[in-house]
């Protein structure tokens, strides 16, 4: 695991997150009264209107958690995994791809869950719940999105050997492309597409990372395409010739 960061990094990361959690615990409080909901920050009231405080808090934190967890997993493992998969021998590249992705995800899992400690503290202070099921679901989807983005980033970095940064950028663009293509899944046949074309597009969309938190309940049946698809494509990319050096 030292390949993905030193023990000092993990200790420092944990201490910073614990400090932020303590700050949130002491400085923030939610209040749901007859006049509406409000958040108190260092004693200053921030009115939220007549809507439920719980809906306000969970509605905003879901998107934040989904975005934060996925990016921590991706950025925490991308650099070391791409270095591992840059070996000259195909066997070493395959080993680096599978082992690096697994260890990188484990490292990202640790960093992302530690980063959520301030969020759980904030949730408790605002709505009196530590682990709401809505946020647990956003956390799970964020982990899966982070793994999916990591696989795509490593795959693209293998195809774009001269620029790992460009591969990372394209991965983030693919993340935004998925929700846009979902429009054609709902209205493709109304636009004149055949059922077969819509089905092919659905398979392609499931391969892509999604910037938008899914509204459907978590389904393990989606994993073979969303995770297995990029995993197989990445393994095939590792078998491509290394290419000569000038």
Buried (B, 14 or more C-beta within 10 A) or exposed (E): EEBBBEEEBBEEBBEEBBEBBEEBBEBBBBBBEEEBBBBBEEEEEEEBEEEBBBEBBBEEBBEEBBBBBBBBBBBBBBBBBBBBBBBEEEEBBBBBBBEBBEBBBBBBBBBBBBBBBBBBBBBBBBBEBEEBEBBEBBBEBBBBBBBBBBBBBBBBBBEBEEEBEEBBBBBBEBBEBBBEBBEBBEEBEEEEBEEEEBEEBBEEBBBBBBBEBBEEEEEEEBBEBBBEBBBEBBBEBBEEEBEEEE
